[in-house]
Amino acid sequence: MEVVHLTYPLIDNSKTPIVLAIGYFDGVHKGHQQVIKRACALAKEMSLPCGVMTFSPHPKEVLGITSKIDQLTPLNIKLALLENLGVDVTYVVNFSKEFAAISPEEFVNEFLLSLQVKGVVVGFDFTFGVKGSANAEKLIELSVERFFVEIIEPFNYRGDKISSTLIRSHLLSGNISEIKNLLGRNYSILGQVIHGDKRGRTIGFPTANLKLLEDYLHLKNGVYIVKVQVEGKVYPGVMNLGYRPTVTNEKKPSYEVHLLTFNGDLYDKMLKVEFIDYIREEKKFNSLDELKQQINQDVAFAKKALMDMIL
C-alpha cells in the first residue's frame, strides 16, 4: 500500500484517478470496515485504485477540544490495518488549523477534485469543512456531475451503533470480551521489552516489562488474559496493567506480561499483546506470598480460558 502525506494547500496535484473512503477511522472497527470495503468494491467496479483519506493529528487536538487523544489505533497501526483490508493508497492529511478553516467548497474543489477523486464513500455521521459545518448530504450536493458519493448507514451490534466511543467505553470498563465483536479482532498493543526490577522471578513468575511505542488508550487497570505474539509465534499469557501497589506503587502505569509457555530471553524484542478477557482489578496485597497465591489463581484461570488456543 502506498502512503501519501498531504498538507494544505496541496502542491502536487498529479494524482491518479481514485475512489476514496474518507474518515478518521480510529479503531478501524466493523463500522469503518463497511465504509472501506464498500469503497474498494466501488473502485473495482470503476476499475480504479481503492484509497482512504484519513487525518493526523486528531482534529479535536488541533481545535483545542481536548489536549490529547489516546488513540485506539495510532497511525502506524491504522495504516497496517488499512493495508490488510486491501486499500491501495492512503492519503494522510495533516490536520492543521489552516486545513480546519477551509470551507466545504474548498475541501471539494482544492482536495477531492485536485486528487482526481471519482467516487467517495463516507459514514452517515461524516462532517467536513470549517467547524464540521457540512455533512454527508452536503457532500452529495457539492459532488453533482463531479464524482459519485455513497453514504454508509450505521453498523449495529446488539442494538448499539458500533463506534470508537463505544469501544473506548468497553475498554475503560474492562469489558474486553465484547471488543472482538466490535472490532472484528482482539484489541492489541505493541511494545518493546525493557529491563525491570526482575521481582517477578523471585516469586516464580518472570514478567516482560513493555515500553509502548505509541500513545494508546490506557485500559482499565487490572489483570488480563492475553495472547502474545513474538517473532511470529503466539503464546498465552497474563498481563498486569497498573501501578503495582504491592511492591512499588509507581506513578506511571506499567505493562507486565507473564508468558505461560515461553522460556527464553525477551529483552529488546517486540511483543504484540492481544487482550482476550479481564480477570480482576489491581489490588494491594499484604505480602508477596499473598500476591503469589493470587497470581497462581490468575494463571490457572487464564489456562482454563485458553485451553482451545493452538500452542
Backbone bond lengths (Angstrom), bond angles and torsions (degrees), N, CA, C in turn:
res aa  C-N    CA-C-N  psi(-1)  N-CA   C-N-CA  omega(-1)  CA-C   N-CA-C  phi
1 M - - - 1.468 - - 1.522 110.02 -
2 E 1.313 115.90 134.08 1.458 120.84 176.99 1.527 109.64 -86.05
3 V 1.324 116.34 135.62 1.461 121.91 177.54 1.528 108.06 -115.03
4 V 1.337 115.92 123.66 1.463 121.71 -177.83 1.528 108.72 -121.13
5 H 1.314 117.23 122.62 1.462 121.73 178.56 1.532 108.84 -93.19
6 L 1.326 115.45 128.55 1.464 121.27 -176.82 1.524 110.47 -118.70
7 T 1.313 115.55 145.41 1.465 121.60 173.91 1.520 108.82 -128.40
8 Y 1.328 114.95 156.25 1.464 120.28 178.34 1.526 109.15 -97.68
9 P 1.357 117.44 134.68 1.471 127.97 -3.92 1.524 111.90 -77.61
10 L 1.332 115.13 155.30 1.459 119.70 178.66 1.517 110.14 -66.43
11 I 1.328 114.96 140.03 1.472 119.95 178.73 1.526 109.96 -105.66
12 D 1.335 115.98 -50.92 1.463 120.81 -178.69 1.520 108.93 -95.86
13 N 1.328 116.41 111.56 1.459 120.98 -179.19 1.528 113.13 -103.83
14 S 1.328 116.27 8.44 1.472 119.69 -176.14 1.529 109.50 -83.89
15 K 1.316 115.52 74.68 1.451 121.19 -178.54 1.521 111.26 -111.48
16 T 1.324 115.24 156.40 1.458 121.91 176.82 1.526 109.49 -81.37
17 P 1.337 118.53 141.09 1.467 120.29 175.00 1.520 111.29 -50.43
18 I 1.331 116.13 142.97 1.458 119.48 -170.25 1.522 110.80 -154.58
19 V 1.335 116.59 159.92 1.461 123.51 169.85 1.527 106.91 -109.28
20 L 1.331 116.69 133.04 1.460 120.54 -174.88 1.525 112.96 -120.48
21 A 1.327 115.45 139.29 1.464 122.40 160.70 1.523 105.41 -97.01
22 I 1.329 117.08 130.06 1.469 120.00 -175.34 1.524 110.02 -118.07
23 G 1.329 115.81 132.05 1.458 120.39 176.59 1.512 110.88 168.16
24 Y 1.321 116.20 168.66 1.462 118.93 177.03 1.531 110.38 -76.64
25 F 1.312 117.05 -37.69 1.469 123.76 171.87 1.532 113.55 59.78
26 D 1.322 118.63 40.36 1.461 119.55 176.41 1.521 109.55 -70.73
27 G 1.305 116.01 122.15 1.458 121.66 -176.46 1.514 112.99 101.94
28 V 1.348 116.84 -28.57 1.470 121.41 -174.15 1.536 108.20 43.48
29 H 1.340 115.07 52.70 1.463 121.29 -177.50 1.527 110.67 -79.40
30 K 1.338 115.84 -175.82 1.465 119.82 -174.58 1.521 112.71 -62.18
31 G 1.323 117.77 -32.84 1.456 120.10 175.83 1.517 111.42 -65.71
32 H 1.330 116.51 -46.07 1.470 121.03 176.39 1.525 110.53 -60.44
33 Q 1.329 115.53 -41.14 1.458 119.71 -178.06 1.524 111.75 -61.29
34 Q 1.334 117.10 -34.19 1.465 119.94 177.24 1.522 111.01 -62.63
35 V 1.328 115.80 -41.58 1.468 120.91 178.75 1.524 110.42 -64.39
36 I 1.325 116.18 -47.41 1.465 120.89 -175.71 1.525 111.29 -69.04
37 K 1.318 116.93 -42.12 1.472 119.81 179.80 1.524 111.49 -65.24
38 R 1.339 116.21 -36.22 1.465 118.71 177.57 1.521 110.62 -67.30
39 A 1.342 116.87 -38.10 1.470 120.20 177.47 1.532 110.24 -62.15
40 C 1.322 116.36 -41.28 1.467 119.61 -179.96 1.528 111.18 -68.52
41 A 1.338 116.75 -36.26 1.466 119.71 177.07 1.525 110.54 -66.27
42 L 1.329 116.03 -42.09 1.464 120.34 178.18 1.522 110.70 -64.68
43 A 1.329 116.46 -40.37 1.464 120.30 178.14 1.523 110.94 -60.80
44 K 1.321 115.59 -39.84 1.464 119.61 178.61 1.518 110.55 -64.68
45 E 1.342 117.25 -41.46 1.460 121.86 178.03 1.523 111.25 -60.97
46 M 1.356 116.08 -34.48 1.459 121.21 -176.80 1.527 112.55 -95.88
47 S 1.355 115.93 3.88 1.479 122.08 -179.04 1.532 111.56 55.55
48 L 1.335 114.75 45.21 1.460 121.46 -179.84 1.519 110.01 -127.71
49 P 1.344 117.75 162.08 1.466 120.08 174.62 1.525 110.59 -66.05
50 C 1.325 115.27 151.32 1.458 121.63 175.04 1.520 108.85 -97.08
51 G 1.334 116.24 126.06 1.449 120.14 -178.20 1.512 112.62 -126.97
52 V 1.320 115.06 162.89 1.460 123.26 172.99 1.518 108.00 -126.90
53 M 1.334 116.02 138.11 1.461 120.75 169.85 1.520 107.18 -111.78
54 T 1.329 115.29 119.50 1.450 120.52 176.70 1.527 108.27 -127.99
55 F 1.332 116.65 -179.31 1.458 119.89 -169.57 1.526 111.12 -135.59
56 S 1.326 115.34 148.62 1.463 120.82 177.67 1.532 108.46 -154.60
57 P 1.333 118.19 134.49 1.468 128.36 -1.59 1.526 111.79 -73.21
58 H 1.333 115.84 -173.69 1.460 120.24 -178.25 1.526 109.49 -65.46
59 P 1.344 117.63 133.96 1.472 120.71 -179.36 1.525 113.76 -53.29
60 K 1.330 118.76 -36.04 1.469 120.70 -178.45 1.523 111.82 -65.00
61 E 1.338 116.55 -29.68 1.464 119.76 177.61 1.523 110.19 -70.55
62 V 1.321 116.01 -45.38 1.468 121.17 -177.60 1.523 110.80 -66.11
63 L 1.318 116.72 -38.14 1.464 121.37 -177.38 1.530 112.88 -82.62
64 G 1.326 117.21 -1.96 1.452 120.67 176.86 1.516 114.35 77.90
65 I 1.325 116.92 13.68 1.465 120.31 178.37 1.528 109.91 -70.15
66 T 1.320 116.27 -34.37 1.456 122.38 174.17 1.514 108.73 -147.49
67 S 1.322 116.72 153.62 1.470 119.72 -175.84 1.516 111.89 -77.55
68 K 1.337 117.54 -29.37 1.460 120.04 -175.91 1.523 109.87 -157.64
69 I 1.313 115.51 135.79 1.463 121.86 176.23 1.529 108.47 -109.05
70 D 1.322 116.55 118.04 1.463 120.12 171.96 1.518 106.86 -84.26
71 Q 1.304 115.37 112.89 1.449 120.26 -168.13 1.526 113.18 -86.33
72 L 1.320 114.94 151.69 1.461 120.75 171.90 1.517 109.53 -70.17
73 T 1.323 115.83 -41.68 1.465 121.10 179.79 1.526 109.12 -132.52
74 P 1.330 117.97 95.28 1.466 120.00 172.66 1.526 110.25 -53.37
75 L 1.320 116.20 159.63 1.465 121.51 -168.77 1.525 113.28 -50.67
76 N 1.324 119.04 -47.92 1.465 120.45 -177.31 1.526 111.85 -61.63
77 I 1.334 116.32 -37.48 1.465 120.52 177.96 1.522 109.80 -69.30
78 K 1.320 115.80 -42.20 1.465 120.43 178.93 1.529 111.02 -59.22
79 L 1.328 116.34 -43.89 1.465 119.93 -179.23 1.526 111.40 -62.14
80 A 1.318 116.86 -39.44 1.468 119.96 178.65 1.521 110.84 -64.59
81 L 1.331 117.34 -40.07 1.459 121.09 178.97 1.525 111.18 -66.38
82 L 1.331 116.79 -39.38 1.465 120.62 178.79 1.528 110.76 -64.37
83 E 1.308 116.19 -39.94 1.465 119.50 178.31 1.525 110.51 -62.98
84 N 1.324 116.25 -39.03 1.468 120.21 179.21 1.526 112.25 -65.43
85 L 1.338 116.46 -23.45 1.468 120.85 178.59 1.528 112.07 -84.57
86 G 1.323 117.48 -0.10 1.457 120.82 176.61 1.514 115.08 92.36
87 V 1.324 117.31 15.73 1.471 121.12 179.25 1.527 109.53 -72.14
88 D 1.322 116.44 136.60 1.462 121.65 -178.58 1.532 112.49 -87.61
89 V 1.329 115.39 -40.14 1.476 120.84 -176.15 1.521 108.78 -139.02
90 T 1.324 116.99 135.38 1.461 120.49 171.86 1.520 109.12 -119.58
91 Y 1.331 115.15 123.05 1.460 121.32 173.37 1.530 107.81 -92.01
92 V 1.317 116.70 119.99 1.466 122.01 176.15 1.524 107.34 -103.36
93 V 1.322 115.69 106.45 1.468 120.99 -176.84 1.525 109.41 -88.71
94 N 1.314 116.35 126.47 1.462 120.98 175.21 1.530 108.10 -68.66
95 F 1.352 115.47 110.69 1.455 119.50 -177.67 1.528 108.60 -83.70
96 S 1.313 115.72 91.48 1.462 122.94 -179.33 1.527 109.35 -101.04
97 K 1.324 116.62 171.50 1.459 120.33 176.61 1.529 110.45 -64.11
98 E 1.327 116.64 -33.44 1.466 120.53 178.03 1.521 110.60 -66.04
99 F 1.335 116.00 -43.44 1.459 119.28 178.65 1.527 110.59 -66.53
100 A 1.330 116.72 -38.36 1.467 120.96 -179.05 1.521 112.29 -63.97
101 A 1.315 116.85 -21.41 1.467 120.85 -175.11 1.528 113.47 -91.71
102 I 1.340 118.39 -3.23 1.465 118.16 -176.89 1.529 110.17 -75.41
103 S 1.308 115.16 152.33 1.462 121.26 -179.28 1.531 109.93 -78.09
104 P 1.320 117.29 162.89 1.472 119.79 175.24 1.525 111.95 -55.76
105 E 1.321 116.20 -39.82 1.471 120.34 179.91 1.521 111.11 -64.38
106 E 1.332 116.39 -40.39 1.469 119.83 179.22 1.524 111.20 -66.70
107 F 1.328 116.52 -36.90 1.466 119.12 177.99 1.526 110.55 -61.40
108 V 1.322 115.99 -43.69 1.464 119.77 179.79 1.522 110.85 -68.48
109 N 1.323 116.69 -48.81 1.468 120.49 -174.13 1.528 113.16 -72.42
110 E 1.334 116.05 -43.16 1.466 119.80 -171.74 1.526 113.31 -93.13
111 F 1.333 116.53 -16.40 1.460 118.73 177.80 1.519 111.37 -111.60
112 L 1.314 117.05 -64.82 1.459 119.35 -171.78 1.531 111.93 -65.44
113 L 1.317 116.96 -46.69 1.463 118.81 -179.42 1.529 111.30 -70.69
114 S 1.334 116.80 -36.47 1.464 119.64 178.13 1.524 111.43 -64.89
115 L 1.320 116.01 -30.25 1.467 120.41 178.91 1.528 112.44 -86.74
116 Q 1.333 116.09 5.87 1.468 122.22 179.18 1.530 111.86 58.63
117 V 1.313 115.58 43.24 1.459 120.75 178.45 1.529 109.52 -73.81
118 K 1.318 116.67 127.72 1.462 122.45 -179.79 1.526 112.80 -106.56
119 G 1.312 115.58 -16.89 1.454 120.40 178.10 1.516 109.49 -153.87
120 V 1.344 116.22 144.34 1.464 121.85 179.59 1.515 108.73 -133.15
121 V 1.322 115.48 135.36 1.459 121.40 174.03 1.524 107.72 -122.63
122 V 1.333 116.21 128.29 1.466 121.02 -179.25 1.524 109.56 -135.92
123 G 1.330 115.27 163.49 1.448 120.63 174.39 1.513 110.99 -78.53
124 F 1.337 115.46 164.83 1.464 121.43 -176.47 1.526 112.60 -61.53
125 D 1.345 117.63 -25.51 1.459 121.36 -175.70 1.524 112.87 -102.61
126 F 1.317 117.13 17.88 1.463 121.68 -179.26 1.526 110.99 -66.45
127 T 1.331 115.80 133.84 1.463 121.44 173.61 1.518 109.16 -131.36
128 F 1.328 116.34 156.38 1.459 120.38 -179.60 1.522 109.53 -156.74
129 G 1.335 115.30 170.66 1.459 119.66 -177.57 1.516 111.35 82.63
130 V 1.324 116.07 171.85 1.463 122.19 -175.10 1.530 110.86 -51.23
131 K 1.340 115.77 127.32 1.465 124.21 179.77 1.530 112.91 55.68
132 G 1.343 115.84 27.75 1.467 119.40 179.66 1.510 112.57 59.94
133 S 1.327 115.10 36.98 1.472 120.65 -171.87 1.523 114.34 -72.58
134 A 1.332 117.57 -18.60 1.469 120.64 -177.51 1.526 110.18 -114.90
135 N 1.330 115.64 145.36 1.461 120.24 -179.65 1.533 110.47 -110.92
136 A 1.315 115.60 -172.13 1.460 120.46 -176.18 1.529 111.80 -63.26
137 E 1.322 117.03 -35.92 1.467 119.96 179.01 1.537 110.43 -64.56
138 K 1.331 116.68 -36.46 1.464 120.40 176.90 1.523 110.34 -65.11
139 L 1.321 117.02 -36.00 1.458 120.30 177.73 1.528 110.36 -62.94
140 I 1.322 116.56 -39.70 1.470 119.66 176.50 1.528 109.90 -61.50
141 E 1.317 115.91 -43.52 1.474 120.77 -179.90 1.526 111.36 -59.88
142 L 1.328 116.30 -42.13 1.472 120.50 -177.77 1.526 112.84 -78.23
143 S 1.336 116.48 -12.24 1.464 119.40 -175.39 1.516 113.87 -94.08
144 V 1.320 117.22 -6.97 1.461 120.95 -173.20 1.532 110.77 -53.40
145 E 1.357 114.06 126.63 1.464 123.63 179.80 1.523 112.12 61.47
146 R 1.328 116.42 19.91 1.468 120.42 177.51 1.529 111.31 -121.68
147 F 1.328 115.74 -50.81 1.465 120.31 177.20 1.523 108.58 -158.49
148 F 1.327 114.95 162.90 1.459 121.86 -177.88 1.525 109.96 -86.48
149 V 1.335 117.39 141.51 1.469 122.34 176.84 1.525 109.31 -127.48
150 E 1.321 115.77 135.54 1.463 121.05 174.74 1.524 108.83 -129.60
151 I 1.329 115.97 135.42 1.466 122.05 -179.78 1.525 108.89 -107.66
152 I 1.338 115.93 130.13 1.461 121.18 -179.71 1.529 109.34 -98.46
153 E 1.299 116.00 129.94 1.460 121.83 -178.58 1.529 111.16 -73.93
154 P 1.338 117.76 165.20 1.467 120.49 -178.47 1.527 111.80 -58.14
155 F 1.325 115.02 146.21 1.466 121.03 175.92 1.518 106.56 -106.32
156 N 1.329 116.87 118.76 1.460 121.56 -171.77 1.525 112.30 -106.08
157 Y 1.316 114.67 153.23 1.457 122.29 172.78 1.526 107.90 -138.14
158 R 1.322 115.61 120.21 1.470 121.84 -178.00 1.525 112.32 51.77
159 G 1.323 115.43 40.23 1.456 121.01 175.24 1.508 115.53 85.50
160 D 1.325 117.54 -5.64 1.469 121.12 179.21 1.514 110.58 -106.26
161 K 1.321 116.12 140.22 1.463 120.74 173.95 1.526 108.44 -69.02
162 I 1.332 116.59 126.69 1.459 119.92 176.62 1.526 108.47 -71.01
163 S 1.307 115.63 125.19 1.466 121.03 -178.96 1.517 109.34 -150.01
164 S 1.320 115.64 162.55 1.463 120.74 175.95 1.524 110.21 -61.41
165 T 1.332 116.60 -35.45 1.466 121.02 179.23 1.526 110.93 -63.76
166 L 1.325 117.32 -43.87 1.460 121.34 178.75 1.525 110.61 -63.23
167 I 1.322 116.70 -42.59 1.461 120.65 -179.60 1.524 110.55 -64.97
168 R 1.330 117.12 -42.71 1.465 120.23 176.52 1.529 110.70 -58.30
169 S 1.319 116.00 -43.01 1.455 121.00 -179.07 1.529 111.03 -59.52
170 H 1.329 117.30 -44.36 1.460 121.19 178.19 1.525 111.37 -64.47
171 L 1.332 117.03 -43.33 1.463 120.39 -178.99 1.525 111.51 -65.12
172 L 1.306 116.92 -39.47 1.465 121.17 -178.84 1.525 112.23 -72.44
173 S 1.327 116.94 -21.41 1.463 120.59 179.71 1.521 112.44 -98.57
174 G 1.345 116.71 -1.07 1.460 120.30 -179.72 1.510 114.24 80.16
175 N 1.310 117.49 13.44 1.470 121.89 -178.56 1.529 109.55 -86.06
176 I 1.325 115.20 63.02 1.463 121.89 -171.29 1.527 112.36 -70.56
177 S 1.309 117.55 -31.39 1.466 120.16 -174.40 1.524 112.99 -62.24
178 E 1.325 117.72 -21.48 1.471 121.09 179.64 1.527 113.25 -85.86
179 I 1.328 116.46 -16.24 1.461 119.57 -169.86 1.524 113.20 -62.35
180 K 1.320 117.18 -41.16 1.464 119.95 -177.33 1.522 111.26 -61.31
181 N 1.332 116.72 -32.11 1.465 120.40 178.38 1.526 112.14 -69.68
182 L 1.321 117.21 -21.94 1.464 121.82 -178.44 1.530 112.14 -95.86
183 L 1.332 115.52 -36.76 1.464 119.86 -178.81 1.527 112.79 -90.92
184 G 1.338 115.61 -26.58 1.462 118.68 -171.63 1.515 111.47 83.52
185 R 1.333 117.10 8.05 1.464 124.09 179.34 1.523 106.97 -162.42
186 N 1.321 116.85 167.96 1.452 119.79 174.45 1.533 110.02 -73.87
187 Y 1.330 116.14 145.77 1.459 118.95 173.96 1.525 108.27 -70.85
188 S 1.323 117.33 139.12 1.461 120.23 -175.53 1.523 111.45 -141.72
189 I 1.318 114.29 159.41 1.459 122.43 173.57 1.520 108.31 -130.14
190 L 1.322 115.80 160.26 1.453 121.61 179.90 1.519 108.79 -123.56
191 G 1.327 116.51 130.62 1.453 119.33 -179.03 1.515 112.11 -150.03
192 Q 1.318 115.15 164.94 1.463 121.85 178.99 1.527 108.69 -107.97
193 V 1.338 116.23 138.48 1.461 120.73 -179.13 1.516 109.94 -76.25
194 I 1.328 115.49 126.47 1.466 122.04 179.35 1.526 109.02 -119.60
195 H 1.329 116.18 168.39 1.453 121.06 179.34 1.522 110.30 -75.49
196 G 1.333 115.91 134.25 1.455 121.42 175.35 1.511 110.22 -115.25
197 D 1.342 116.76 -156.09 1.463 119.52 -179.41 1.530 112.87 -88.13
198 K 1.336 116.35 -0.85 1.473 122.80 176.47 1.530 112.81 59.61
199 R 1.308 117.86 22.61 1.460 120.63 -179.41 1.525 111.84 -68.99
200 G 1.342 116.58 -29.99 1.453 119.88 -179.42 1.515 112.86 -58.68
201 R 1.339 116.78 -33.11 1.461 120.39 -179.63 1.529 111.43 -64.02
202 T 1.320 116.02 -33.42 1.466 119.90 -175.76 1.518 112.74 -69.68
203 I 1.326 117.34 -18.99 1.465 120.19 178.76 1.526 111.44 -112.96
204 G 1.344 115.23 13.06 1.460 119.63 173.52 1.505 116.43 87.64
205 F 1.335 117.23 10.08 1.468 120.64 -179.59 1.533 109.77 -133.06
206 P 1.342 116.70 78.95 1.467 119.17 178.33 1.520 111.13 -62.07
207 T 1.318 116.29 138.50 1.460 120.41 -177.92 1.518 110.97 -124.38
208 A 1.322 115.05 151.25 1.466 121.98 172.16 1.518 107.60 -96.92
209 N 1.317 116.26 123.33 1.456 121.93 179.40 1.518 109.09 -91.69
210 L 1.315 116.61 123.80 1.461 120.79 -173.39 1.515 112.55 -100.94
211 K 1.324 114.60 137.99 1.461 121.89 167.47 1.522 106.67 -105.56
212 L 1.325 116.43 114.04 1.459 119.97 -177.70 1.522 110.03 -70.16
213 L 1.310 116.08 140.98 1.461 121.08 -175.87 1.521 112.59 -92.82
214 E 1.327 116.72 -8.67 1.457 121.08 -179.91 1.532 108.99 -137.40
215 D 1.329 115.98 167.66 1.463 121.25 177.02 1.526 109.41 -87.56
216 Y 1.314 115.50 88.28 1.458 120.96 178.28 1.526 110.52 -86.30
217 L 1.317 114.72 160.92 1.450 120.35 168.39 1.527 108.92 -59.62
218 H 1.339 116.75 133.52 1.469 120.20 177.93 1.524 108.71 -82.94
219 L 1.312 116.12 114.59 1.454 121.26 -178.53 1.528 110.80 -72.29
220 K 1.310 115.31 171.18 1.460 120.73 177.12 1.532 109.82 -59.77
221 N 1.318 116.85 133.92 1.456 120.75 176.90 1.521 110.13 -60.71
222 G 1.330 115.53 144.40 1.449 119.21 178.07 1.512 112.09 149.64
223 V 1.326 115.52 -165.52 1.460 122.97 -176.89 1.524 109.12 -110.40
224 Y 1.329 115.49 133.54 1.460 121.93 -174.00 1.529 111.07 -124.56
225 I 1.317 116.13 148.51 1.460 121.83 163.37 1.522 106.89 -82.38
226 V 1.338 116.10 131.43 1.467 119.38 -176.61 1.525 110.49 -136.82
227 K 1.304 114.77 162.65 1.452 123.17 165.00 1.522 106.63 -115.66
228 V 1.314 116.48 136.35 1.459 120.81 -174.92 1.521 109.73 -121.30
229 Q 1.313 115.14 124.74 1.461 119.87 177.47 1.522 109.03 -102.32
230 V 1.326 115.56 125.10 1.456 121.17 177.72 1.523 108.74 -139.74
231 E 1.312 115.55 122.97 1.466 122.97 179.68 1.528 112.19 51.04
232 G 1.325 115.04 43.91 1.454 120.92 173.70 1.508 115.57 84.38
233 K 1.330 118.25 -4.34 1.459 121.30 178.68 1.524 110.07 -112.20
234 V 1.342 116.14 151.58 1.463 121.32 -176.50 1.527 109.40 -115.87
235 Y 1.326 115.43 134.40 1.457 121.85 -178.89 1.527 109.69 -128.72
236 P 1.344 117.37 144.99 1.463 119.62 173.46 1.520 109.74 -75.74
237 G 1.324 116.57 152.23 1.453 118.56 -178.47 1.516 112.76 -160.53
238 V 1.315 113.20 175.42 1.456 122.63 174.96 1.519 107.23 -127.68
239 M 1.325 116.77 130.19 1.467 120.45 179.74 1.515 110.90 -116.74
240 N 1.325 115.55 136.32 1.458 121.02 169.42 1.523 108.52 -104.64
241 L 1.310 114.68 124.58 1.460 120.90 178.79 1.526 107.05 -117.20
242 G 1.331 116.03 118.04 1.457 117.54 179.71 1.513 113.58 158.16
243 Y 1.321 115.41 -148.04 1.462 121.04 -168.39 1.521 113.57 -113.90
244 R 1.321 119.07 8.10 1.470 124.74 176.30 1.534 112.32 48.01
245 P 1.318 118.18 59.23 1.465 121.09 -173.84 1.524 114.39 -63.84
246 T 1.342 117.84 -24.68 1.465 119.58 -179.21 1.521 111.89 -69.70
247 V 1.343 116.90 -33.94 1.468 119.16 -172.39 1.527 114.60 -112.89
248 T 1.336 117.75 -31.72 1.465 117.99 -175.19 1.520 114.41 -138.04
249 N 1.340 117.42 -33.25 1.471 122.14 -173.20 1.533 110.68 54.12
250 E 1.334 115.36 60.84 1.454 122.36 -175.47 1.528 112.35 -67.73
251 K 1.342 114.67 158.49 1.458 120.16 179.63 1.528 111.51 -84.39
252 K 1.342 116.34 -27.81 1.453 120.81 178.55 1.524 108.73 -110.92
253 P 1.329 117.28 143.76 1.471 118.84 -179.77 1.519 112.08 -65.79
254 S 1.313 116.05 144.23 1.455 121.54 176.76 1.524 109.23 -113.30
255 Y 1.328 115.02 155.56 1.453 122.72 178.85 1.527 106.61 -121.56
256 E 1.339 116.24 103.76 1.458 121.37 -178.09 1.523 109.23 -117.66
257 V 1.326 116.01 127.17 1.459 119.62 -177.86 1.525 109.85 -124.10
258 H 1.318 115.13 132.96 1.468 122.34 176.28 1.521 107.82 -107.67
259 L 1.328 116.60 117.55 1.465 121.92 179.18 1.527 109.10 -86.12
260 L 1.325 116.73 128.04 1.456 121.06 -171.60 1.518 113.36 -76.02
261 T 1.321 118.10 -27.21 1.471 120.13 -173.21 1.522 112.14 -128.05
262 F 1.307 117.47 28.62 1.466 120.28 -177.08 1.524 109.85 -119.03
263 N 1.324 115.29 135.54 1.457 121.70 171.37 1.515 108.04 -128.53
264 G 1.320 116.89 123.59 1.451 119.40 -179.83 1.510 110.97 153.11
265 D 1.317 114.79 -173.81 1.461 122.50 -176.44 1.532 109.54 -97.87
266 L 1.317 116.55 124.08 1.469 120.80 -179.82 1.525 112.96 -107.99
267 Y 1.322 118.24 -2.97 1.465 120.16 -174.62 1.527 111.57 -56.34
268 D 1.335 114.15 133.78 1.473 124.62 177.98 1.525 113.48 73.15
269 K 1.317 117.48 -3.21 1.466 119.23 179.49 1.528 110.22 -79.38
270 M 1.343 114.58 154.17 1.457 121.14 177.29 1.523 109.21 -90.13
271 L 1.329 116.32 130.14 1.460 121.94 179.50 1.525 109.86 -119.73
272 K 1.320 114.84 132.70 1.461 121.19 169.69 1.518 107.06 -101.75
273 V 1.324 116.84 119.52 1.461 121.48 -176.70 1.522 109.19 -109.78
274 E 1.328 115.91 119.95 1.460 122.02 177.13 1.526 108.99 -101.46
275 F 1.323 116.35 130.20 1.461 121.55 -178.66 1.529 109.69 -89.43
276 I 1.343 115.30 121.81 1.453 121.16 -176.33 1.528 111.54 -99.13
277 D 1.325 116.70 -45.84 1.464 119.97 -179.50 1.523 109.49 -161.46
278 Y 1.323 114.36 163.20 1.462 122.25 179.67 1.521 108.34 -101.21
279 I 1.339 116.57 128.31 1.458 120.07 -178.50 1.524 111.92 -92.35
280 R 1.332 116.12 -54.29 1.469 119.31 -174.85 1.516 110.50 -162.83
281 E 1.316 115.58 168.01 1.460 121.40 175.55 1.531 110.27 -77.21
282 E 1.320 115.30 155.10 1.457 120.16 173.92 1.531 108.58 -72.74
283 K 1.330 116.11 140.60 1.461 119.64 179.65 1.530 109.70 -145.52
284 K 1.327 115.28 162.70 1.464 121.17 176.94 1.520 108.98 -94.03
285 F 1.347 115.90 126.17 1.451 121.37 178.66 1.528 109.63 -98.55
286 N 1.323 114.45 159.23 1.465 119.86 -176.46 1.527 113.41 -76.23
287 S 1.329 116.18 -20.26 1.463 120.10 -178.97 1.517 109.80 -157.24
288 L 1.344 116.67 166.10 1.456 120.92 176.57 1.524 111.01 -67.22
289 D 1.352 116.91 -31.82 1.467 119.42 176.88 1.526 111.18 -63.49
290 E 1.316 115.89 -40.18 1.462 120.58 178.05 1.527 110.40 -65.73
291 L 1.323 115.57 -40.14 1.470 120.62 176.82 1.527 110.14 -62.88
292 K 1.330 116.54 -43.64 1.468 121.03 179.88 1.524 111.04 -60.38
293 Q 1.315 117.31 -43.07 1.466 121.34 178.42 1.529 110.91 -59.87
294 Q 1.332 115.66 -41.97 1.467 119.29 -179.60 1.525 111.17 -67.87
295 I 1.327 116.98 -40.01 1.465 119.88 179.05 1.526 109.79 -63.91
296 N 1.336 117.22 -38.80 1.466 119.90 175.75 1.524 111.05 -57.41
297 Q 1.315 116.27 -41.48 1.465 120.90 178.17 1.531 110.71 -66.73
298 D 1.341 116.73 -41.06 1.468 120.94 179.32 1.528 110.84 -61.91
299 V 1.343 115.94 -43.94 1.461 121.17 -179.14 1.527 110.47 -65.20
300 A 1.326 116.83 -42.68 1.468 120.72 179.01 1.524 110.36 -62.00
301 F 1.330 116.63 -41.54 1.457 121.21 178.88 1.526 110.75 -63.47
302 A 1.360 115.65 -43.88 1.460 120.05 -179.45 1.524 111.39 -64.70
303 K 1.329 117.23 -41.69 1.468 120.57 179.44 1.523 111.31 -60.61
304 K 1.312 115.85 -42.05 1.470 120.17 179.32 1.522 110.57 -64.43
305 A 1.348 116.04 -41.10 1.461 120.18 -178.30 1.518 112.29 -69.83
306 L 1.344 116.94 -26.26 1.454 120.59 -174.85 1.525 112.16 -107.86
307 M 1.329 116.99 21.14 1.466 120.95 -177.76 1.536 112.45 -56.53
308 D 1.342 115.95 -31.23 1.464 118.78 -175.89 1.527 112.23 -89.14
309 M 1.324 117.24 5.29 1.463 119.98 -179.66 1.538 109.49 -76.07
310 I 1.319 116.95 139.40 1.472 121.47 177.64 1.523 108.07 -78.22
311 L 1.318 117.20 116.94 1.471 122.14 -177.48 1.522 110.07 -93.94
